[in-house]
Amino acid sequence: MSKPPAITKEAFRDKLKRAYKSAGRETIEKALLLYYTMRDPKTPTWCKGVITGALAYFISFIDGIPDLTPVLGYTDDLGVMIAAISALAGHITDENKQKAADKAEQIIP
């Protein structure tokens, strides 16, 4: 079994650069929300584990629906991220929501 990709700042940034046109704003914003929540020192360890799994799936080349598939490519990634956000909604701060929205605006005007 292969090891999941590392959730480094560089790996995440590279995925966003590759995905921003086809993934859409909602997917990019959800990924950023999870990323900023994961980096927040106040986020509990169990939440960071959930986030790591969701972002590893987003970054990974192994996908339920290949990301290059027109229209459907990122729906599975978005679904995984929405599930993660739902599971830890009480730990997502307004500050992290704003950071994600601002960064998404920079990436996809």
Backbone hydrogen bonds, N-H to C=O, Kabsch-Sander energy under -0.5 kcal/mol:
donor,donor_aa,acceptor,acceptor_aa,energy
8,T,6,A,-1.4
12,F,8,T,-2.5
13,R,9,K,-2.4
14,D,10,E,-2.7
15,K,11,A,-2.0
16,L,12,F,-2.3
17,K,13,R,-2.3
18,R,14,D,-2.0
19,A,15,K,-2.2
20,Y,16,L,-2.0
23,A,19,A,-3.2
24,G,20,Y,-0.9
28,I,24,G,-2.1
29,E,25,R,-3.2
30,K,26,E,-2.4
31,A,27,T,-2.3
32,L,28,I,-2.4
33,L,29,E,-2.5
34,L,30,K,-2.4
35,Y,31,A,-2.4
36,Y,32,L,-3.0
37,T,33,L,-2.1
38,M,34,L,-2.6
39,R,35,Y,-1.9
40,D,36,Y,-0.7
40,D,37,T,-0.6
43,T,40,D,-1.7
48,K,44,P,-1.9
49,G,45,T,-1.8
50,V,46,W,-1.8
51,I,47,C,-2.7
52,T,48,K,-2.6
53,G,49,G,-1.9
54,A,50,V,-2.1
55,L,51,I,-3.0
56,A,52,T,-2.3
57,Y,53,G,-1.8
58,F,54,A,-1.7
59,I,55,L,-2.6
60,S,56,A,-2.3
63,D,61,F,-0.7
69,T,66,P,-2.1
72,L,70,P,-2.7
73,G,69,T,-2.1
75,T,72,L,-1.7
76,D,72,L,-0.6
78,L,74,Y,-2.7
79,G,75,T,-2.3
80,V,76,D,-2.2
81,M,77,D,-2.3
82,I,78,L,-2.7
83,A,79,G,-2.2
84,A,80,V,-2.2
85,I,81,M,-2.7
86,S,82,I,-2.5
87,A,83,A,-2.1
88,L,84,A,-1.5
89,A,86,S,-0.8
91,H,88,L,-2.4
92,I,89,A,-1.4
93,T,91,H,-0.6
97,K,93,T,-2.0
98,Q,94,D,-2.4
99,K,95,E,-2.4
100,A,96,N,-2.3
101,A,97,K,-2.4
102,D,98,Q,-2.8
103,K,99,K,-2.5
104,A,100,A,-2.5
105,E,101,A,-2.0
106,Q,102,D,-1.5
107,I,103,K,-2.0
108,I,104,A,-3.5
